[in-house]
Amino acid sequence: MRIAFGLRLDDAGDGAVRVRAADWPWAGLLAVPALAAGLPLVVWSAVTGHWIELGGGAVFCAFGATAAWLWLARRRDVLVRGSSVRGREGAWPFARDATSEWAGRARLSLRPFPVPEGAPLLDDRGGDLVIAGPEPEIRLARRVGPGWRTELEAARAHLVERIPALG
């Protein structure tokens, strides 16, 4: 079930739900044109000795590399069961194990991003869908923008429907 671009929940059988979430789903679309413009510019300017253009190409490449890192590293593909989460965070070069088990009660919660003192309260600042229990919190999804709460509430409802112990 696709909740939003970059957030998908699928039934995995045996009362488990597979959560695939990307914190920066649009970053890949920003990385490609920046790298496509920056890499040839860097090569051309280095070969011909145009140092000003080399600096501009380096800026494009740095932006593209940062966007590619956000796209690949800030994602998770996990299998959620009643008392465990198993899977990976990050993609290919940035993959790391995201396995956690807990005993006792845990529940799904929405955690809005904190607002610094004196800052205006913005409704579209975003938040996380986390499993809060005796262990450290486990982040399942992060959303920002005007519909963040609606998207995470839909994901929470789907998970609680399939795994009542997280309710």
PASEBA-1860 file (N, C-alpha, C; in nm, 3 decimals):
! residues 167
1> MRIAFGLR> 0.085/-0.118/0.000/0.000/0.000/0.000/0.089/0.124/0.000 ~ 0.076/0.202/-0.102/0.156/0.324/-0.112/0.084/0.435/-0.038 ~ 0.148/0.488/0.066/0.091/0.598/0.144/0.123/0.730/0.075 ~ 0.247/0.747/0.034/0.294/0.868/-0.032/0.422/0.833/-0.107 ~ 0.468/0.925/-0.190/0.593/0.904/-0.261/0.704/0.885/-0.158 ~ 0.768/0.770/-0.160/0.875/0.742/-0.064/0.829/0.674/0.063 ~ 0.701/0.635/0.073/0.651/0.566/0.192/0.554/0.458/0.148 ~ 0.595/0.333/0.170/0.515/0.219/0.125/0.509/0.115/0.236
9> LDDAGDGA> 0.389/0.060/0.262/0.369/-0.046/0.360/0.303/-0.164/0.290 ~ 0.358/-0.283/0.308/0.304/-0.404/0.246/0.291/-0.513/0.350 ~ 0.183/-0.590/0.341/0.166/-0.705/0.429/0.268/-0.811/0.391 ~ 0.335/-0.867/0.493/0.438/-0.967/0.467/0.397/-1.105/0.518 ~ 0.272/-1.121/0.558/0.226/-1.249/0.610/0.270/-1.269/0.753 ~ 0.207/-1.364/0.822/0.238/-1.394/0.962/0.225/-1.272/1.053 ~ 0.137/-1.181/1.022/0.118/-1.062/1.105/0.231/-0.962/1.099 ~ 0.310/-0.965/0.995/0.422/-0.871/0.979/0.390/-0.771/0.869
17> VRVRAADW> 0.452/-0.655/0.878/0.434/-0.550/0.778/0.573/-0.504/0.733 ~ 0.592/-0.496/0.603/0.717/-0.445/0.547/0.701/-0.295/0.525 ~ 0.791/-0.219/0.582/0.790/-0.073/0.571/0.910/-0.031/0.486 ~ 0.882/0.037/0.377/0.988/0.094/0.293/0.968/0.246/0.293 ~ 1.062/0.316/0.352/1.048/0.460/0.367/1.178/0.531/0.328 ~ 1.164/0.639/0.256/1.277/0.724/0.220/1.254/0.862/0.280 ~ 1.351/0.910/0.358/1.337/1.042/0.420/1.347/1.154/0.317 ~ 1.424/1.135/0.212/1.447/1.235/0.108/1.415/1.173/-0.027
25> PWAGLLAV> 1.289/1.140/-0.057/1.260/1.067/-0.180/1.289/1.144/-0.308 ~ 1.287/1.277/-0.304/1.311/1.357/-0.425/1.457/1.386/-0.447 ~ 1.543/1.350/-0.354/1.685/1.384/-0.365/1.752/1.319/-0.486 ~ 1.711/1.199/-0.522/1.768/1.133/-0.639/1.741/1.209/-0.767 ~ 1.621/1.270/-0.775/1.587/1.348/-0.893/1.665/1.480/-0.899 ~ 1.712/1.526/-0.785/1.796/1.646/-0.784/1.943/1.612/-0.810 ~ 1.984/1.493/-0.770/2.125/1.454/-0.784/2.164/1.432/-0.930 ~ 2.077/1.370/-1.006/2.111/1.333/-1.144/2.145/1.455/-1.231
33> PALAAGLP> 2.058/1.558/-1.240/2.095/1.671/-1.326/2.217/1.748/-1.275 ~ 2.232/1.757/-1.142/2.349/1.829/-1.090/2.478/1.757/-1.126 ~ 2.479/1.625/-1.112/2.599/1.549/-1.149/2.620/1.545/-1.300 ~ 2.509/1.539/-1.376/2.520/1.537/-1.523/2.577/1.669/-1.575 ~ 2.547/1.779/-1.509/2.603/1.907/-1.550/2.743/1.929/-1.494 ~ 2.766/1.885/-1.370/2.892/1.915/-1.303/3.010/1.831/-1.347 ~ 2.991/1.702/-1.366/3.106/1.616/-1.401/3.171/1.652/-1.533 ~ 3.093/1.670/-1.642/3.160/1.710/-1.767/3.227/1.848/-1.757
41> LVVWSAVT> 3.166/1.938/-1.681/3.224/2.071/-1.665/3.358/2.062/-1.591 ~ 3.365/1.979/-1.489/3.490/1.961/-1.415/3.598/1.902/-1.506 ~ 3.564/1.800/-1.582/3.661/1.736/-1.671/3.709/1.836/-1.777 ~ 3.615/1.903/-1.843/3.653/1.997/-1.949/3.740/2.109/-1.894 ~ 3.701/2.167/-1.780/3.776/2.280/-1.727/3.914/2.237/-1.676 ~ 3.925/2.116/-1.623/4.057/2.069/-1.577/4.149/2.044/-1.696 ~ 4.095/1.990/-1.804/4.176/1.961/-1.924/4.220/2.090/-1.993 ~ 4.132/2.188/-2.002/4.162/2.311/-2.075/4.220/2.422/-1.988
49> GHWIELGG> 4.222/2.399/-1.855/4.280/2.499/-1.766/4.188/2.616/-1.735 ~ 4.061/2.600/-1.746/3.965/2.705/-1.709/3.927/2.687/-1.562 ~ 4.000/2.753/-1.475/3.988/2.727/-1.331/3.861/2.784/-1.271 ~ 3.809/2.891/-1.323/3.683/2.947/-1.272/3.570/2.847/-1.296 ~ 3.565/2.790/-1.417/3.462/2.692/-1.449/3.479/2.564/-1.366 ~ 3.603/2.533/-1.330/3.628/2.417/-1.245/3.560/2.434/-1.109 ~ 3.568/2.555/-1.056/3.500/2.583/-0.929/3.350/2.568/-0.940 ~ 3.293/2.618/-1.050/3.148/2.603/-1.071/3.108/2.458/-1.086
57> GAVFCAFG> 3.188/2.381/-1.160/3.160/2.238/-1.174/3.171/2.165/-1.042 ~ 3.267/2.206/-0.959/3.283/2.143/-0.828/3.162/2.168/-0.739 ~ 3.103/2.288/-0.751/2.982/2.319/-0.673/2.867/2.229/-0.718 ~ 2.848/2.214/-0.850/2.745/2.125/-0.901/2.767/1.982/-0.851 ~ 2.892/1.936/-0.857/2.923/1.799/-0.814/2.900/1.781/-0.664 ~ 2.935/1.880/-0.585/2.913/1.871/-0.441/2.763/1.865/-0.409 ~ 2.684/1.948/-0.477/2.540/1.944/-0.457/2.483/1.809/-0.499 ~ 2.525/1.759/-0.614/2.477/1.629/-0.662/2.519/1.516/-0.571
65> ATAAWLWL> 2.642/1.519/-0.521/2.688/1.414/-0.430/2.612/1.417/-0.298 ~ 2.584/1.536/-0.247/2.506/1.546/-0.123/2.365/1.494/-0.144 ~ 2.302/1.531/-0.254/2.167/1.483/-0.283/2.166/1.330/-0.301 ~ 2.267/1.276/-0.368/2.275/1.130/-0.386/2.294/1.061/-0.252 ~ 2.376/1.119/-0.164/2.396/1.062/-0.031/2.266/1.062/0.048 ~ 2.192/1.173/0.046/2.064/1.179/0.117/1.966/1.075/0.062 ~ 1.965/1.059/-0.067/1.873/0.965/-0.132/1.907/0.820/-0.095 ~ 2.036/0.787/-0.092/2.077/0.649/-0.065/2.089/0.617/0.084
73> ARRRDVLV> 2.135/0.710/0.164/2.162/0.680/0.305/2.040/0.698/0.394 ~ 1.951/0.786/0.361/1.837/0.816/0.447/1.711/0.743/0.402 ~ 1.717/0.610/0.407/1.602/0.526/0.372/1.609/0.400/0.456 ~ 1.497/0.333/0.469/1.494/0.207/0.542/1.398/0.110/0.478 ~ 1.430/-0.016/0.489/1.347/-0.126/0.440/1.346/-0.229/0.552 ~ 1.238/-0.230/0.633/1.234/-0.314/0.752/1.105/-0.396/0.755 ~ 1.111/-0.504/0.828/0.998/-0.591/0.852/0.960/-0.576/0.998 ~ 0.839/-0.529/1.024/0.793/-0.503/1.160/0.702/-0.617/1.203
81> RGSSVRGR> 0.734/-0.678/1.316/0.649/-0.780/1.378/0.604/-0.729/1.514 ~ 0.534/-0.810/1.590/0.482/-0.768/1.719/0.586/-0.721/1.818 ~ 0.705/-0.784/1.818/0.807/-0.745/1.915/0.946/-0.732/1.853 ~ 0.952/-0.710/1.723/1.083/-0.695/1.660/1.074/-0.616/1.530 ~ 1.188/-0.562/1.494/1.206/-0.495/1.365/1.334/-0.552/1.306 ~ 1.327/-0.598/1.184/1.444/-0.653/1.116/1.452/-0.593/0.976 ~ 1.572/-0.557/0.935/1.589/-0.504/0.801/1.716/-0.423/0.790 ~ 1.713/-0.325/0.697/1.831/-0.242/0.670/1.791/-0.096/0.665
89> EGAWPFAR> 1.888/-0.014/0.702/1.877/0.130/0.680/1.983/0.165/0.578 ~ 1.947/0.248/0.484/2.041/0.288/0.381/2.040/0.190/0.266 ~ 2.093/0.235/0.154/2.103/0.151/0.035/2.250/0.120/0.009 ~ 2.274/0.043/-0.091/2.400/-0.019/-0.129/2.524/0.024/-0.050 ~ 2.589/0.138/-0.075/2.715/0.161/-0.004/2.694/0.206/0.140 ~ 2.574/0.248/0.174/2.547/0.302/0.307/2.461/0.208/0.391 ~ 2.441/0.085/0.346/2.352/-0.009/0.416/2.408/-0.046/0.553 ~ 2.318/-0.050/0.650/2.354/-0.095/0.784/2.235/-0.171/0.843
97> DATSEWAG> 2.264/-0.258/0.935/2.163/-0.343/0.995/2.068/-0.259/1.081 ~ 1.940/-0.288/1.071/1.839/-0.218/1.152/1.754/-0.323/1.223 ~ 1.818/-0.401/1.310/1.749/-0.507/1.381/1.733/-0.466/1.527 ~ 1.612/-0.484/1.578/1.585/-0.451/1.717/1.473/-0.540/1.767 ~ 1.486/-0.585/1.890/1.382/-0.663/1.955/1.354/-0.600/2.090 ~ 1.233/-0.617/2.138/1.199/-0.562/2.267/1.105/-0.658/2.339 ~ 1.107/-0.649/2.469/1.015/-0.726/2.553/0.923/-0.625/2.621 ~ 0.800/-0.660/2.637/0.707/-0.567/2.700/0.629/-0.490/2.596
105> RARLSLRP> 0.569/-0.384/2.641/0.480/-0.306/2.557/0.555/-0.200/2.479 ~ 0.520/-0.188/2.355/0.572/-0.080/2.269/0.454/-0.025/2.192 ~ 0.463/0.102/2.156/0.353/0.160/2.079/0.406/0.254/1.973 ~ 0.327/0.265/1.867/0.361/0.357/1.759/0.320/0.498/1.796 ~ 0.407/0.592/1.773/0.379/0.732/1.806/0.425/0.822/1.693 ~ 0.359/0.936/1.682/0.406/1.042/1.593/0.484/1.141/1.678 ~ 0.603/1.174/1.636/0.686/1.270/1.706/0.712/1.389/1.614 ~ 0.646/1.503/1.639/0.676/1.621/1.558/0.820/1.668/1.585
113> FPVPEGAP> 0.881/1.729/1.485/1.014/1.784/1.505/1.006/1.892/1.612 ~ 1.107/1.901/1.698/1.102/2.004/1.803/1.113/2.144/1.744 ~ 1.052/2.236/1.814/1.055/2.377/1.774/1.144/2.452/1.873 ~ 1.250/2.515/1.825/1.335/2.592/1.916/1.257/2.705/1.982 ~ 1.299/2.741/2.101/1.233/2.848/2.173/1.240/2.979/2.095 ~ 1.127/3.043/2.081/1.119/3.169/2.009/1.090/3.154/1.861 ~ 1.097/3.034/1.809/1.069/3.010/1.666/0.918/3.001/1.645 ~ 0.870/3.040/1.528/0.726/3.030/1.502/0.684/2.883/1.491
121> LLDDRGGD> 0.564/2.854/1.533/0.510/2.719/1.525/0.457/2.697/1.384 ~ 0.525/2.612/1.308/0.486/2.584/1.170/0.420/2.447/1.164 ~ 0.300/2.441/1.105/0.227/2.315/1.098/0.291/2.216/1.002 ~ 0.370/2.262/0.907/0.426/2.171/0.807/0.572/2.136/0.836 ~ 0.617/2.149/0.960/0.757/2.123/0.991/0.794/1.977/0.980 ~ 0.701/1.885/0.999/0.727/1.742/0.981/0.746/1.669/1.112 ~ 0.770/1.538/1.098/0.788/1.455/1.216/0.823/1.313/1.178 ~ 0.832/1.228/1.280/0.871/1.089/1.263/0.762/0.997/1.313
129> LVIAGPEP> 0.754/0.879/1.252/0.672/0.769/1.303/0.770/0.676/1.373 ~ 0.755/0.661/1.505/0.852/0.584/1.582/0.782/0.476/1.663 ~ 0.856/0.370/1.692/0.812/0.270/1.788/0.876/0.307/1.921 ~ 0.794/0.346/2.017/0.843/0.387/2.148/0.817/0.274/2.246 ~ 0.920/0.229/2.313/0.908/0.121/2.409/1.021/0.127/2.508 ~ 1.051/0.015/2.571/1.160/0.013/2.668/1.297/0.034/2.605 ~ 1.314/-0.006/2.481/1.440/0.015/2.409/1.443/0.159/2.357 ~ 1.556/0.202/2.299/1.555/0.333/2.233/1.452/0.335/2.120
137> EIRLARRV> 1.401/0.451/2.090/1.300/0.464/1.984/1.355/0.414/1.851 ~ 1.266/0.353/1.773/1.301/0.304/1.641/1.222/0.386/1.540 ~ 1.292/0.461/1.455/1.224/0.543/1.355/1.188/0.455/1.236 ~ 1.060/0.457/1.200/1.014/0.383/1.083/1.002/0.472/0.961 ~ 0.958/0.596/0.981/0.937/0.687/0.867/0.952/0.830/0.913 ~ 0.991/0.915/0.820/1.002/1.059/0.844/0.936/1.130/0.727 ~ 0.852/1.227/0.757/0.784/1.304/0.653/0.791/1.452/0.690 ~ 0.792/1.537/0.588/0.787/1.682/0.606/0.686/1.738/0.507
145> GPGWRTEL> 0.646/1.860/0.530/0.554/1.926/0.438/0.412/1.930/0.494 ~ 0.322/1.990/0.419/0.187/2.013/0.469/0.111/1.885/0.506 ~ 0.134/1.773/0.439/0.058/1.652/0.467/0.130/1.551/0.553 ~ 0.232/1.592/0.627/0.313/1.495/0.701/0.231/1.420/0.804 ~ 0.147/1.489/0.877/0.070/1.425/0.984/-0.031/1.327/0.926 ~ -0.097/1.363/0.817/-0.195/1.276/0.754/-0.129/1.149/0.701 ~ -0.014/1.163/0.637/0.057/1.048/0.582/0.105/0.954/0.692 ~ 0.162/1.010/0.799/0.211/0.924/0.906/0.096/0.863/0.985
153> EAARAHLV> -0.015/0.934/1.000/-0.133/0.876/1.067/-0.188/0.760/0.986 ~ -0.189/0.771/0.853/-0.235/0.661/0.769/-0.142/0.541/0.783 ~ -0.013/0.564/0.787/0.083/0.455/0.806/0.065/0.392/0.944 ~ 0.047/0.476/1.046/0.027/0.425/1.182/-0.099/0.339/1.189 ~ -0.208/0.386/1.130/-0.334/0.311/1.131/-0.318/0.176/1.061 ~ -0.248/0.174/0.950/-0.225/0.048/0.878/-0.144/-0.049/0.962 ~ -0.039/0.000/1.027/0.044/-0.086/1.110/-0.032/-0.138/1.231 ~ -0.109/-0.053/1.296/-0.184/-0.096/1.415/-0.294/-0.194/1.377
161> ERIPALG> -0.352/-0.177/1.261/-0.454/-0.271/1.213/-0.393/-0.411/1.194 ~ -0.271/-0.417/1.141/-0.206/-0.545/1.116/-0.136/-0.601/1.238 ~ -0.085/-0.512/1.324/-0.012/-0.553/1.444/-0.073/-0.482/1.564 ~ -0.182/-0.536/1.621/-0.253/-0.468/1.731/-0.166/-0.443/1.855 ~ -0.060/-0.521/1.874/0.025/-0.502/1.992/0.094/-0.366/1.991 ~ 0.102/-0.300/1.876/0.167/-0.169/1.869/0.069/-0.054/1.889 ~ -0.056/-0.083/1.913/-0.161/0.019/1.925/-0.163/0.098/2.051
END
